């Protein structure tokens, strides 16, 4: 049996099942969505809020079930409530954002756990929300994911320049007329939608990794914000597809396999980044002259400079 035939079986066999085709589509949509939103999460150092909002959404979903509300509606309300309260608390500047996230989201998660423990019998299992169940994705789930991707994509495109400015310097953006405070409130609401749409794929316990890994990998590969905005969603989709095939053939949980596959991609990008930096340092000589540091490339084989020296002033 040739290698090509083996690879063909590995790819084509799972595609013969409808549930796998649905899961594959879901993994691509969620990968694009998490990669897109993850760029701002990584650059702003907001990975904790992704983790927190997923816990708040779980609390809202359990409470909504008891009130006979739709799962997506109640989970969204829980995440949105947490996002608004966190923003209001952190705006007071007496409590920092990470502390507000820890208090609010864990309180809502604890409410969900308390409600679960008080009711010994539930018609609905919340295991999929906690750990992910991408192989059980239904048509409604796919529509919700696609709608979340469309809304977040359109919003990011509409506010792209403001988000770009505020991501790196919110204070200067405010002075320039960009309403950074309201902008990040809107972004938190969009992030809540992203998390709700992704819960059935990777689950509450690993949603933060799905948000962070594609963008962090893209950050290792490029220093350009614009290229990162393209690379992160593509890496997110690739992570979802690779992790899903690994889940099928290795018979492991889909959420865990997607996160592990993303970890492998990040590790490869980190090694490549280290190799590239080491190579660049070997090809460059640094010379200090008072407050001035000259970066001279190695001389070429014919005695000519390999490039123009760079000069950096050290404060």
C-alpha positions as protocol buffer text, in pm:
chain_id: "A"
residue {
  index: 1
  type: UNK
  ca { x: 0 y: 0 z: 0 }
}
residue {
  index: 2
  type: UNK
  ca { x: 155 y: 331 z: -107 }
}
residue {
  index: 3
  type: UNK
  ca { x: 200 y: 632 z: 115 }
}
residue {
  index: 4
  type: UNK
  ca { x: -46 y: 824 z: -103 }
}
residue {
  index: 5
  type: UNK
  ca { x: -310 y: 556 z: -53 }
}
residue {
  index: 6
  type: UNK
  ca { x: -258 y: 561 z: 322 }
}
residue {
  index: 7
  type: UNK
  ca { x: -291 y: 940 z: 334 }
}
residue {
  index: 8
  type: UNK
  ca { x: -600 y: 918 z: 115 }
}
residue {
  index: 9
  type: UNK
  ca { x: -763 y: 673 z: 358 }
}
residue {
  index: 10
  type: UNK
  ca { x: -673 y: 892 z: 655 }
}
residue {
  index: 11
  type: UNK
  ca { x: -844 y: 1192 z: 495 }
}
residue {
  index: 12
  type: UNK
  ca { x: -1131 y: 1035 z: 301 }
}
residue {
  index: 13
  type: UNK
  ca { x: -1249 y: 778 z: 556 }
}
residue {
  index: 14
  type: UNK
  ca { x: -1380 y: 1028 z: 816 }
}
residue {
  index: 15
  type: UNK
  ca { x: -1530 y: 1248 z: 542 }
}
residue {
  index: 16
  type: UNK
  ca { x: -1771 y: 967 z: 464 }
}
residue {
  index: 17
  type: UNK
  ca { x: -1964 y: 1045 z: 784 }
}
residue {
  index: 18
  type: UNK
  ca { x: -2208 y: 1337 z: 796 }
}
residue {
  index: 19
  type: UNK
  ca { x: -2131 y: 1413 z: 1159 }
}
residue {
  index: 20
  type: UNK
  ca { x: -1763 y: 1453 z: 1072 }
}
residue {
  index: 21
  type: UNK
  ca { x: -1839 y: 1684 z: 779 }
}
residue {
  index: 22
  type: UNK
  ca { x: -2050 y: 1902 z: 1010 }
}
residue {
  index: 23
  type: UNK
  ca { x: -1774 y: 1898 z: 1269 }
}
residue {
  index: 24
  type: UNK
  ca { x: -1516 y: 1991 z: 1005 }
}
residue {
  index: 25
  type: UNK
  ca { x: -1722 y: 2290 z: 895 }
}
residue {
  index: 26
  type: UNK
  ca { x: -1770 y: 2393 z: 1258 }
}
residue {
  index: 27
  type: UNK
  ca { x: -1397 y: 2369 z: 1328 }
}
residue {
  index: 28
  type: UNK
  ca { x: -1315 y: 2590 z: 1029 }
}
residue {
  index: 29
  type: UNK
  ca { x: -1573 y: 2855 z: 1125 }
}
residue {
  index: 30
  type: UNK
  ca { x: -1469 y: 2860 z: 1490 }
}
residue {
  index: 31
  type: UNK
  ca { x: -1101 y: 2859 z: 1395 }
}
residue {
  index: 32
  type: UNK
  ca { x: -1149 y: 3165 z: 1174 }
}
residue {
  index: 33
  type: UNK
  ca { x: -1355 y: 3336 z: 1444 }
}
residue {
  index: 34
  type: UNK
  ca { x: -1117 y: 3267 z: 1733 }
}
residue {
  index: 35
  type: UNK
  ca { x: -815 y: 3359 z: 1522 }
}
residue {
  index: 36
  type: UNK
  ca { x: -973 y: 3692 z: 1426 }
}
residue {
  index: 37
  type: UNK
  ca { x: -1073 y: 3792 z: 1779 }
}
residue {
  index: 38
  type: UNK
  ca { x: -761 y: 3640 z: 1931 }
}
residue {
  index: 39
  type: UNK
  ca { x: -532 y: 3897 z: 1766 }
}
residue {
  index: 40
  type: UNK
  ca { x: -670 y: 4172 z: 1988 }
}
residue {
  index: 41
  type: UNK
  ca { x: -688 y: 3941 z: 2289 }
}
residue {
  index: 42
  type: UNK
  ca { x: -315 y: 3860 z: 2257 }
}
residue {
  index: 43
  type: UNK
  ca { x: -191 y: 4210 z: 2175 }
}
residue {
  index: 44
  type: UNK
  ca { x: -400 y: 4367 z: 2454 }
}
residue {
  index: 45
  type: UNK
  ca { x: -308 y: 4100 z: 2709 }
}
residue {
  index: 46
  type: UNK
  ca { x: -674 y: 4002 z: 2750 }
}
residue {
  index: 47
  type: UNK
  ca { x: -644 y: 3623 z: 2752 }
}
residue {
  index: 48
  type: UNK
  ca { x: -789 y: 3606 z: 3104 }
}
residue {
  index: 49
  type: UNK
  ca { x: -1115 y: 3770 z: 2995 }
}
residue {
  index: 50
  type: UNK
  ca { x: -1170 y: 3501 z: 2733 }
}
residue {
  index: 51
  type: UNK
  ca { x: -1135 y: 3238 z: 3001 }
}
residue {
  index: 52
  type: UNK
  ca { x: -1360 y: 3434 z: 3237 }
}
residue {
  index: 53
  type: UNK
  ca { x: -1641 y: 3508 z: 2993 }
}
residue {
  index: 54
  type: UNK
  ca { x: -1668 y: 3139 z: 2905 }
}
residue {
  index: 55
  type: UNK
  ca { x: -1726 y: 3063 z: 3274 }
}
residue {
  index: 56
  type: UNK
  ca { x: -1987 y: 3337 z: 3295 }
}
residue {
  index: 57
  type: UNK
  ca { x: -2161 y: 3197 z: 2987 }
}
residue {
  index: 58
  type: UNK
  ca { x: -2179 y: 2856 z: 3152 }
}
residue {
  index: 59
  type: UNK
  ca { x: -2347 y: 3005 z: 3459 }
}
residue {
  index: 60
  type: UNK
  ca { x: -2595 y: 3186 z: 3237 }
}
residue {
  index: 61
  type: UNK
  ca { x: -2670 y: 2866 z: 3042 }
}
residue {
  index: 62
  type: UNK
  ca { x: -2752 y: 2668 z: 3358 }
}
residue {
  index: 63
  type: UNK
  ca { x: -2970 y: 2947 z: 3497 }
}
residue {
  index: 64
  type: UNK
  ca { x: -3144 y: 2982 z: 3161 }
}
residue {
  index: 65
  type: UNK
  ca { x: -3219 y: 2612 z: 3150 }
}
residue {
  index: 66
  type: UNK
  ca { x: -3401 y: 2634 z: 3482 }
}
residue {
  index: 67
  type: UNK
  ca { x: -3595 y: 2934 z: 3348 }
}
residue {
  index: 68
  type: UNK
  ca { x: -3673 y: 2737 z: 3029 }
}
residue {
  index: 69
  type: UNK
  ca { x: -3475 y: 2975 z: 2804 }
}
residue {
  index: 70
  type: UNK
  ca { x: -3285 y: 2880 z: 2490 }
}
residue {
  index: 71
  type: UNK
  ca { x: -2927 y: 2765 z: 2559 }
}
residue {
  index: 72
  type: UNK
  ca { x: -2766 y: 3022 z: 2330 }
}
residue {
  index: 73
  type: UNK
  ca { x: -2985 y: 3307 z: 2455 }
}
residue {
  index: 74
  type: UNK
  ca { x: -2917 y: 3239 z: 2823 }
}
residue {
  index: 75
  type: UNK
  ca { x: -2545 y: 3177 z: 2773 }
}
residue {
  index: 76
  type: UNK
  ca { x: -2515 y: 3499 z: 2573 }
}
residue {
  index: 77
  type: UNK
  ca { x: -2700 y: 3695 z: 2840 }
}
residue {
  index: 78
  type: UNK
  ca { x: -2467 y: 3558 z: 3108 }
}
residue {
  index: 79
  type: UNK
  ca { x: -2154 y: 3651 z: 2911 }
}
residue {
  index: 80
  type: UNK
  ca { x: -2287 y: 3996 z: 2816 }
}
residue {
  index: 81
  type: UNK
  ca { x: -2386 y: 4068 z: 3175 }
}
residue {
  index: 82
  type: UNK
  ca { x: -2036 y: 3975 z: 3290 }
}
residue {
  index: 83
  type: UNK
  ca { x: -1871 y: 4190 z: 3020 }
}
residue {
  index: 84
  type: UNK
  ca { x: -2077 y: 4499 z: 3112 }
}
residue {
  index: 85
  type: UNK
  ca { x: -2026 y: 4458 z: 3488 }
}
residue {
  index: 86
  type: UNK
  ca { x: -1651 y: 4401 z: 3445 }
}
residue {
  index: 87
  type: UNK
  ca { x: -1623 y: 4717 z: 3235 }
}
residue {
  index: 88
  type: UNK
  ca { x: -1816 y: 4924 z: 3490 }
}
residue {
  index: 89
  type: UNK
  ca { x: -1607 y: 4797 z: 3783 }
}
residue {
  index: 90
  type: UNK
  ca { x: -1273 y: 4848 z: 3607 }
}
residue {
  index: 91
  type: UNK
  ca { x: -1376 y: 5198 z: 3491 }
}
residue {
  index: 92
  type: UNK
  ca { x: -1383 y: 5305 z: 3856 }
}
residue {
  index: 93
  type: UNK
  ca { x: -1004 y: 5245 z: 3868 }
}
residue {
  index: 94
  type: UNK
  ca { x: -1017 y: 5125 z: 4229 }
}
residue {
  index: 95
  type: UNK
  ca { x: -1013 y: 4764 z: 4109 }
}
residue {
  index: 96
  type: UNK
  ca { x: -805 y: 4659 z: 3807 }
}
residue {
  index: 97
  type: UNK
  ca { x: -953 y: 4473 z: 3516 }
}
residue {
  index: 98
  type: UNK
  ca { x: -804 y: 4131 z: 3596 }
}
residue {
  index: 99
  type: UNK
  ca { x: -942 y: 4143 z: 3951 }
}
residue {
  index: 100
  type: UNK
  ca { x: -1286 y: 4246 z: 3823 }
}
residue {
  index: 101
  type: UNK
  ca { x: -1279 y: 3957 z: 3574 }
}
residue {
  index: 102
  type: UNK
  ca { x: -1188 y: 3711 z: 3848 }
}
residue {
  index: 103
  type: UNK
  ca { x: -1465 y: 3828 z: 4081 }
}
residue {
  index: 104
  type: UNK
  ca { x: -1752 y: 3861 z: 3832 }
}
residue {
  index: 105
  type: UNK
  ca { x: -1696 y: 3561 z: 3606 }
}
residue {
  index: 106
  type: UNK
  ca { x: -1615 y: 3316 z: 3883 }
}
residue {
  index: 107
  type: UNK
  ca { x: -1922 y: 3432 z: 4074 }
}
residue {
  index: 108
  type: UNK
  ca { x: -2143 y: 3352 z: 3774 }
}
residue {
  index: 109
  type: UNK
  ca { x: -1967 y: 3020 z: 3721 }
}
residue {
  index: 110
  type: UNK
  ca { x: -2019 y: 2935 z: 4089 }
}
residue {
  index: 111
  type: UNK
  ca { x: -2390 y: 3013 z: 4050 }
}
residue {
  index: 112
  type: UNK
  ca { x: -2407 y: 2765 z: 3764 }
}
residue {
  index: 113
  type: UNK
  ca { x: -2226 y: 2495 z: 3963 }
}
residue {
  index: 114
  type: UNK
  ca { x: -2451 y: 2557 z: 4265 }
}
residue {
  index: 115
  type: UNK
  ca { x: -2763 y: 2525 z: 4051 }
}
residue {
  index: 116
  type: UNK
  ca { x: -2631 y: 2201 z: 3899 }
}
residue {
  index: 117
  type: UNK
  ca { x: -2557 y: 2053 z: 4241 }
}
residue {
  index: 118
  type: UNK
  ca { x: -2899 y: 2153 z: 4376 }
}
residue {
  index: 119
  type: UNK
  ca { x: -3077 y: 1968 z: 4096 }
}
residue {
  index: 120
  type: UNK
  ca { x: -2977 y: 1604 z: 4086 }
}
residue {
  index: 121
  type: UNK
  ca { x: -3155 y: 1531 z: 3758 }
}
residue {
  index: 122
  type: UNK
  ca { x: -3124 y: 1740 z: 3443 }
}
residue {
  index: 123
  type: UNK
  ca { x: -3280 y: 1653 z: 3111 }
}
residue {
  index: 124
  type: UNK
  ca { x: -2997 y: 1838 z: 2937 }
}
residue {
  index: 125
  type: UNK
  ca { x: -2631 y: 1741 z: 2984 }
}
residue {
  index: 126
  type: UNK
  ca { x: -2392 y: 2033 z: 3027 }
}
residue {
  index: 127
  type: UNK
  ca { x: -2086 y: 1818 z: 2966 }
}
residue {
  index: 128
  type: UNK
  ca { x: -2064 y: 1940 z: 2605 }
}
residue {
  index: 129
  type: UNK
  ca { x: -2055 y: 2302 z: 2724 }
}
residue {
  index: 130
  type: UNK
  ca { x: -1777 y: 2223 z: 2969 }
}
residue {
  index: 131
  type: UNK
  ca { x: -1555 y: 2000 z: 2755 }
}
residue {
  index: 132
  type: UNK
  ca { x: -1681 y: 2047 z: 2399 }
}
residue {
  index: 133
  type: UNK
  ca { x: -1864 y: 1804 z: 2172 }
}
residue {
  index: 134
  type: UNK
  ca { x: -1790 y: 1906 z: 1815 }
}
residue {
  index: 135
  type: UNK
  ca { x: -1900 y: 1567 z: 1679 }
}
residue {
  index: 136
  type: UNK
  ca { x: -2251 y: 1641 z: 1804 }
}
residue {
  index: 137
  type: UNK
  ca { x: -2282 y: 1973 z: 1620 }
}
residue {
  index: 138
  type: UNK
  ca { x: -2625 y: 2029 z: 1465 }
}
residue {
  index: 139
  type: UNK
  ca { x: -2746 y: 2259 z: 1186 }
}
residue {
  index: 140
  type: UNK
  ca { x: -2856 y: 2524 z: 1441 }
}
residue {
  index: 141
  type: UNK
  ca { x: -2508 y: 2527 z: 1592 }
}
residue {
  index: 142
  type: UNK
  ca { x: -2352 y: 2584 z: 1250 }
}
residue {
  index: 143
  type: UNK
  ca { x: -2588 y: 2875 z: 1180 }
}
residue {
  index: 144
  type: UNK
  ca { x: -2501 y: 3031 z: 1517 }
}
residue {
  index: 145
  type: UNK
  ca { x: -2128 y: 2996 z: 1447 }
}
residue {
  index: 146
  type: UNK
  ca { x: -2163 y: 3141 z: 1097 }
}
residue {
  index: 147
  type: UNK
  ca { x: -2371 y: 3434 z: 1229 }
}
residue {
  index: 148
  type: UNK
  ca { x: -2113 y: 3507 z: 1501 }
}
residue {
  index: 149
  type: UNK
  ca { x: -1832 y: 3500 z: 1244 }
}
residue {
  index: 150
  type: UNK
  ca { x: -2025 y: 3737 z: 1015 }
}
residue {
  index: 151
  type: UNK
  ca { x: -2108 y: 3983 z: 1296 }
}
residue {
  index: 152
  type: UNK
  ca { x: -1755 y: 3986 z: 1440 }
}
residue {
  index: 153
  type: UNK
  ca { x: -1595 y: 4007 z: 1095 }
}
residue {
  index: 154
  type: UNK
  ca { x: -1812 y: 4300 z: 989 }
}
residue {
  index: 155
  type: UNK
  ca { x: -1757 y: 4480 z: 1321 }
}
residue {
  index: 156
  type: UNK
  ca { x: -1379 y: 4436 z: 1309 }
}
residue {
  index: 157
  type: UNK
  ca { x: -1375 y: 4558 z: 949 }
}
residue {
  index: 158
  type: UNK
  ca { x: -1589 y: 4862 z: 1035 }
}
residue {
  index: 159
  type: UNK
  ca { x: -1379 y: 4962 z: 1339 }
}
residue {
  index: 160
  type: UNK
  ca { x: -1047 y: 4834 z: 1200 }
}
residue {
  index: 161
  type: UNK
  ca { x: -855 y: 5162 z: 1209 }
}
residue {
  index: 162
  type: UNK
  ca { x: -981 y: 5255 z: 1556 }
}
residue {
  index: 163
  type: UNK
  ca { x: -903 y: 4908 z: 1689 }
}
residue {
  index: 164
  type: UNK
  ca { x: -556 y: 4923 z: 1535 }
}
residue {
  index: 165
  type: UNK
  ca { x: -489 y: 5258 z: 1705 }
}
residue {
  index: 166
  type: UNK
  ca { x: -640 y: 5167 z: 2042 }
}
residue {
  index: 167
  type: UNK
  ca { x: -472 y: 4826 z: 2057 }
}
residue {
  index: 168
  type: UNK
  ca { x: -126 y: 4978 z: 2089 }
}
residue {
  index: 169
  type: UNK
  ca { x: -199 y: 5305 z: 2271 }
}
residue {
  index: 170
  type: UNK
  ca { x: -546 y: 5360 z: 2417 }
}
residue {
  index: 171
  type: UNK
  ca { x: -456 y: 5688 z: 2587 }
}
residue {
  index: 172
  type: UNK
  ca { x: -322 y: 5848 z: 2270 }
}
residue {
  index: 173
  type: UNK
  ca { x: -621 y: 5711 z: 2080 }
}
residue {
  index: 174
  type: UNK
  ca { x: -854 y: 5885 z: 2326 }
}
residue {
  index: 175
  type: UNK
  ca { x: -669 y: 6214 z: 2276 }
}
residue {
  index: 176
  type: UNK
  ca { x: -697 y: 6169 z: 1899 }
}
residue {
  index: 177
  type: UNK
  ca { x: -1074 y: 6133 z: 1929 }
}
residue {
  index: 178
  type: UNK
  ca { x: -1111 y: 5754 z: 1931 }
}
residue {
  index: 179
  type: UNK
  ca { x: -1360 y: 5649 z: 2206 }
}
residue {
  index: 180
  type: UNK
  ca { x: -1133 y: 5370 z: 2330 }
}
residue {
  index: 181
  type: UNK
  ca { x: -1342 y: 5294 z: 2640 }
}
residue {
  index: 182
  type: UNK
  ca { x: -1663 y: 5238 z: 2444 }
}
residue {
  index: 183
  type: UNK
  ca { x: -1465 y: 5059 z: 2173 }
}
residue {
  index: 184
  type: UNK
  ca { x: -1335 y: 4797 z: 2415 }
}
residue {
  index: 185
  type: UNK
  ca { x: -1682 y: 4758 z: 2566 }
}
residue {
  index: 186
  type: UNK
  ca { x: -1814 y: 4674 z: 2218 }
}
residue {
  index: 187
  type: UNK
  ca { x: -1519 y: 4441 z: 2164 }
}
residue {
  index: 188
  type: UNK
  ca { x: -1596 y: 4262 z: 2492 }
}
residue {
  index: 189
  type: UNK
  ca { x: -1954 y: 4205 z: 2372 }
}
residue {
  index: 190
  type: UNK
  ca { x: -1824 y: 4067 z: 2040 }
}
residue {
  index: 191
  type: UNK
  ca { x: -1583 y: 3845 z: 2231 }
}
residue {
  index: 192
  type: UNK
  ca { x: -1876 y: 3713 z: 2433 }
}
residue {
  index: 193
  type: UNK
  ca { x: -2052 y: 3617 z: 2106 }
}
residue {
  index: 194
  type: UNK
  ca { x: -1734 y: 3445 z: 1987 }
}
residue {
  index: 195
  type: UNK
  ca { x: -1714 y: 3243 z: 2307 }
}
residue {
  index: 196
  type: UNK
  ca { x: -2078 y: 3137 z: 2295 }
}
residue {
  index: 197
  type: UNK
  ca { x: -2038 y: 3018 z: 1935 }
}
residue {
  index: 198
  type: UNK
  ca { x: -1722 y: 2823 z: 2024 }
}
residue {
  index: 199
  type: UNK
  ca { x: -1840 y: 2651 z: 2341 }
}
residue {
  index: 200
  type: UNK
  ca { x: -1968 y: 2335 z: 2169 }
}
residue {
  index: 201
  type: UNK
  ca { x: -1639 y: 2294 z: 1984 }
}
residue {
  index: 202
  type: UNK
  ca { x: -1372 y: 2324 z: 2255 }
}
residue {
  index: 203
  type: UNK
  ca { x: -1578 y: 2376 z: 2570 }
}
residue {
  index: 204
  type: UNK
  ca { x: -1555 y: 2622 z: 2857 }
}
residue {
  index: 205
  type: UNK
  ca { x: -1239 y: 2465 z: 2995 }
}
residue {
  index: 206
  type: UNK
  ca { x: -1029 y: 2525 z: 2682 }
}
residue {
  index: 207
  type: UNK
  ca { x: -1187 y: 2823 z: 2508 }
}
residue {
  index: 208
  type: UNK
  ca { x: -907 y: 3058 z: 2622 }
}
residue {
  index: 209
  type: UNK
  ca { x: -650 y: 2836 z: 2448 }
}
residue {
  index: 210
  type: UNK
  ca { x: -851 y: 2836 z: 2125 }
}
residue {
  index: 211
  type: UNK
  ca { x: -856 y: 3217 z: 2136 }
}
residue {
  index: 212
  type: UNK
  ca { x: -490 y: 3269 z: 2220 }
}
residue {
  index: 213
  type: UNK
  ca { x: -297 y: 3000 z: 2033 }
}
residue {
  index: 214
  type: UNK
  ca { x: -360 y: 3099 z: 1667 }
}
residue {
  index: 215
  type: UNK
  ca { x: -286 y: 3466 z: 1737 }
}
residue {
  index: 216
  type: UNK
  ca { x: 19 y: 3385 z: 1950 }
}
residue {
  index: 217
  type: UNK
  ca { x: 150 y: 3159 z: 1674 }
}
residue {
  index: 218
  type: UNK
  ca { x: 94 y: 3433 z: 1416 }
}
residue {
  index: 219
  type: UNK
  ca { x: 278 y: 3677 z: 1644 }
}
residue {
  index: 220
  type: UNK
  ca { x: 580 y: 3446 z: 1633 }
}
residue {
  index: 221
  type: UNK
  ca { x: 573 y: 3447 z: 1255 }
}
residue {
  index: 222
  type: UNK
  ca { x: 532 y: 3819 z: 1185 }
}
residue {
  index: 223
  type: UNK
  ca { x: 572 y: 4157 z: 1346 }
}
residue {
  index: 224
  type: UNK
  ca { x: 314 y: 4321 z: 1119 }
}
residue {
  index: 225
  type: UNK
  ca { x: -32 y: 4378 z: 1267 }
}
residue {
  index: 226
  type: UNK
  ca { x: -198 y: 4358 z: 926 }
}
residue {
  index: 227
  type: UNK
  ca { x: -26 y: 4029 z: 833 }
}
residue {
  index: 228
  type: UNK
  ca { x: -113 y: 3896 z: 1177 }
}
residue {
  index: 229
  type: UNK
  ca { x: -481 y: 3974 z: 1112 }
}
residue {
  index: 230
  type: UNK
  ca { x: -463 y: 3749 z: 805 }
}
residue {
  index: 231
  type: UNK
  ca { x: -242 y: 3473 z: 947 }
}
residue {
  index: 232
  type: UNK
  ca { x: -422 y: 3420 z: 1279 }
}
residue {
  index: 233
  type: UNK
  ca { x: -764 y: 3321 z: 1133 }
}
residue {
  index: 234
  type: UNK
  ca { x: -595 y: 3091 z: 880 }
}
residue {
  index: 235
  type: UNK
  ca { x: -391 y: 2929 z: 1156 }
}
residue {
  index: 236
  type: UNK
  ca { x: -707 y: 2895 z: 1364 }
}
residue {
  index: 237
  type: UNK
  ca { x: -885 y: 2714 z: 1081 }
}
residue {
  index: 238
  type: UNK
  ca { x: -581 y: 2490 z: 1021 }
}
residue {
  index: 239
  type: UNK
  ca { x: -567 y: 2410 z: 1393 }
}
residue {
  index: 240
  type: UNK
  ca { x: -932 y: 2311 z: 1396 }
}
residue {
  index: 241
  type: UNK
  ca { x: -900 y: 2087 z: 1089 }
}
residue {
  index: 242
  type: UNK
  ca { x: -577 y: 1920 z: 1203 }
}
residue {
  index: 243
  type: UNK
  ca { x: -704 y: 1869 z: 1556 }
}
residue {
  index: 244
  type: UNK
  ca { x: -1032 y: 1721 z: 1434 }
}
residue {
  index: 245
  type: UNK
  ca { x: -863 y: 1462 z: 1212 }
}
residue {
  index: 246
  type: UNK
  ca { x: -630 y: 1375 z: 1501 }
}
residue {
  index: 247
  type: UNK
  ca { x: -933 y: 1337 z: 1730 }
}
residue {
  index: 248
  type: UNK
  ca { x: -1098 y: 1093 z: 1488 }
}
residue {
  index: 249
  type: UNK
  ca { x: -795 y: 870 z: 1428 }
}
residue {
  index: 250
  type: UNK
  ca { x: -658 y: 876 z: 1785 }
}
residue {
  index: 251
  type: UNK
  ca { x: -1003 y: 846 z: 1946 }
}
residue {
  index: 252
  type: UNK
  ca { x: -951 y: 1134 z: 2189 }
}
residue {
  index: 253
  type: UNK
  ca { x: -1172 y: 1427 z: 2287 }
}
residue {
  index: 254
  type: UNK
  ca { x: -1204 y: 1675 z: 2000 }
}
residue {
  index: 255
  type: UNK
  ca { x: -1156 y: 1989 z: 2211 }
}
residue {
  index: 256
  type: UNK
  ca { x: -838 y: 1851 z: 2366 }
}
residue {
  index: 257
  type: UNK
  ca { x: -695 y: 1737 z: 2032 }
}
residue {
  index: 258
  type: UNK
  ca { x: -761 y: 2077 z: 1873 }
}
residue {
  index: 259
  type: UNK
  ca { x: -582 y: 2254 z: 2157 }
}
residue {
  index: 260
  type: UNK
  ca { x: -291 y: 2008 z: 2146 }
}
residue {
  index: 261
  type: UNK
  ca { x: -256 y: 2050 z: 1770 }
}
residue {
  index: 262
  type: UNK
  ca { x: -253 y: 2427 z: 1822 }
}
residue {
  index: 263
  type: UNK
  ca { x: 19 y: 2381 z: 2082 }
}
residue {
  index: 264
  type: UNK
  ca { x: 231 y: 2189 z: 1831 }
}
residue {
  index: 265
  type: UNK
  ca { x: 193 y: 2469 z: 1575 }
}
residue {
  index: 266
  type: UNK
  ca { x: 287 y: 2728 z: 1836 }
}
residue {
  index: 267
  type: UNK
  ca { x: 590 y: 2523 z: 1942 }
}
residue {
  index: 268
  type: UNK
  ca { x: 707 y: 2495 z: 1580 }
}
residue {
  index: 269
  type: UNK
  ca { x: 661 y: 2871 z: 1530 }
}
residue {
  index: 270
  type: UNK
  ca { x: 850 y: 2944 z: 1853 }
}
residue {
  index: 271
  type: UNK
  ca { x: 1144 y: 2725 z: 1745 }
}
residue {
  index: 272
  type: UNK
  ca { x: 1148 y: 2888 z: 1401 }
}
residue {
  index: 273
  type: UNK
  ca { x: 1139 y: 3234 z: 1559 }
}
residue {
  index: 274
  type: UNK
  ca { x: 1433 y: 3144 z: 1785 }
}
residue {
  index: 275
  type: UNK
  ca { x: 1631 y: 3005 z: 1491 }
}
residue {
  index: 276
  type: UNK
  ca { x: 1561 y: 3317 z: 1284 }
}
residue {
  index: 277
  type: UNK
  ca { x: 1672 y: 3550 z: 1567 }
}
residue {
  index: 278
  type: UNK
  ca { x: 1988 y: 3347 z: 1629 }
}
residue {
  index: 279
  type: UNK
  ca { x: 2073 y: 3359 z: 1260 }
}
residue {
  index: 280
  type: UNK
  ca { x: 2012 y: 3734 z: 1247 }
}
residue {
  index: 281
  type: UNK
  ca { x: 2238 y: 3795 z: 1548 }
}
residue {
  index: 282
  type: UNK
  ca { x: 2518 y: 3592 z: 1392 }
}
residue {
  index: 283
  type: UNK
  ca { x: 2501 y: 3804 z: 1078 }
}
residue {
  index: 284
  type: UNK
  ca { x: 2510 y: 4134 z: 1264 }
}
residue {
  index: 285
  type: UNK
  ca { x: 2779 y: 4308 z: 1475 }
}
residue {
  index: 286
  type: UNK
  ca { x: 2673 y: 4564 z: 1736 }
}
residue {
  index: 287
  type: UNK
  ca { x: 2915 y: 4847 z: 1825 }
}
residue {
  index: 288
  type: UNK
  ca { x: 2851 y: 5104 z: 2097 }
}
residue {
  index: 289
  type: UNK
  ca { x: 2983 y: 5460 z: 2064 }
}
residue {
  index: 290
  type: UNK
  ca { x: 2858 y: 5650 z: 2367 }
}
residue {
  index: 291
  type: UNK
  ca { x: 2476 y: 5666 z: 2345 }
}
residue {
  index: 292
  type: UNK
  ca { x: 2481 y: 5533 z: 1988 }
}
residue {
  index: 293
  type: UNK
  ca { x: 2464 y: 5163 z: 1895 }
}
residue {
  index: 294
  type: UNK
  ca { x: 2564 y: 5075 z: 1537 }
}
residue {
  index: 295
  type: UNK
  ca { x: 2435 y: 4750 z: 1385 }
}
residue {
  index: 296
  type: UNK
  ca { x: 2684 y: 4643 z: 1115 }
}
residue {
  index: 297
  type: UNK
  ca { x: 2611 y: 4340 z: 895 }
}
residue {
  index: 298
  type: UNK
  ca { x: 2894 y: 4095 z: 823 }
}
residue {
  index: 299
  type: UNK
  ca { x: 3111 y: 4186 z: 526 }
}
residue {
  index: 300
  type: UNK
  ca { x: 3045 y: 4001 z: 203 }
}
residue {
  index: 301
  type: UNK
  ca { x: 3293 y: 3763 z: 45 }
}
residue {
  index: 302
  type: UNK
  ca { x: 3437 y: 4042 z: -172 }
}
residue {
  index: 303
  type: UNK
  ca { x: 3491 y: 4284 z: 115 }
}
residue {
  index: 304
  type: UNK
  ca { x: 3171 y: 4482 z: 48 }
}
residue {
  index: 305
  type: UNK
  ca { x: 2902 y: 4538 z: 308 }
}
residue {
  index: 306
  type: UNK
  ca { x: 2609 y: 4299 z: 291 }
}
residue {
  index: 307
  type: UNK
  ca { x: 2368 y: 4584 z: 364 }
}
residue {
  index: 308
  type: UNK
  ca { x: 2337 y: 4934 z: 499 }
}
residue {
  index: 309
  type: UNK
  ca { x: 2428 y: 4971 z: 868 }
}
residue {
  index: 310
  type: UNK
  ca { x: 2143 y: 5047 z: 1103 }
}
residue {
  index: 311
  type: UNK
  ca { x: 2179 y: 5302 z: 1382 }
}
residue {
  index: 312
  type: UNK
  ca { x: 1985 y: 5297 z: 1706 }
}
residue {
  index: 313
  type: UNK
  ca { x: 1999 y: 5563 z: 1975 }
}
residue {
  index: 314
  type: UNK
  ca { x: 1996 y: 5427 z: 2328 }
}
residue {
  index: 315
  type: UNK
  ca { x: 1832 y: 5643 z: 2594 }
}
